[in-house]
Amino acid sequence: MESVSACSKLNKTLRQHYLNLPQGGKCQVTYIWIDGSGEGLRNKTRTLDEEPKSIADIPEWNFDGSSTDQSKGSNSDMYLVPVQMFRDPFILDPNKLVLCEVLKYNREPAETNRRISCNKVMEATKEHCVWFGMEQEYCLLSMDRYPYRWPKGGFPRPQGPYYCAVGADCVYGRDIVECHYKACLYAGIKICGTNAEVMPGQWEFQVGPCEGIDVADHLWVARFILHRVCEDFGLLATMDPKPMEGNWNGSGCHTNVSTKQMREEGGLKYIEQAIKKLSQRHQEHISVYDPHGGEDNKRRLTGHHETANIEVFSHGVANRGASIRIPRQVGQDGRGYFEDRRPAANCDPYSVAEAIVRTCLLEGEDGE
């Protein structure tokens, strides 16, 4: 099998001729949704007569849920309800990317539509002005699903020279990373940074700070854009929490959290109160921090490679081997935020954000 896909070798100059054709005032809108796996993304495109000015201008649509593991063929129509609109960085203005919630035939949320529940919790705690920043790690793979530029059947040099590196002998896939970054900025994603990670071919981008539900909306669309950019280059991006067994780092989605009280003078007290509450619901959080009830994270949260053991809750200042890290500067300033290092790279950010806010702010209430 070739390292890159055959489609990536097609004549892109020829393609550009068609992309440059006028649209006659019409607008292409790509609807994006989470499929039945809770990890995969699907999309399809329709024409609107004019450019939408807001999400209210984009009509609901539908799709065949039996082909996305979201319904039976005998009753397969599912609703797509637009919730967030972005500029399209692939076919450019006036075209749009639209993130959608999925509803079943009876307009109840689909099983993998966790946005509705998350949004109720965010609305119930709105006065706390909860800010999130999520650090999405991923690994670039060749089409044979082996890490990009790793020796076939072998391994690169051990970890050490790759984190935040420069140079062709240490950096694998920077073109994709930079194109993804620019595409996210164009789209309006609140992307705030990127860096090469510890394992060769592993990268991270950060989304935030965002208030409430926005962090998950923006992260899901940033993931979609990453997969589309990789498609153009003929590679794959995996969010598997442990893409390579052995002495290699796994991939997480570290989640930074603060409330208005935590950011104000004396906020460290509220950070410590939140950590205490989190310690009492450790296993409950582990069960929603990956799509398979914690089974994916078992391979990653081993107590090695900058992780805490999945069975034991821990916290500390500047400790990357803890479940919860308080950054050094926060400890010195006495206010700021904390970092939950447990979420897996393939987590549903709606589930993660909801669990943290429920535990830290609702104290067992249902948030209704």
Disulfide bonds with the S-S distance in Angstrom:
none
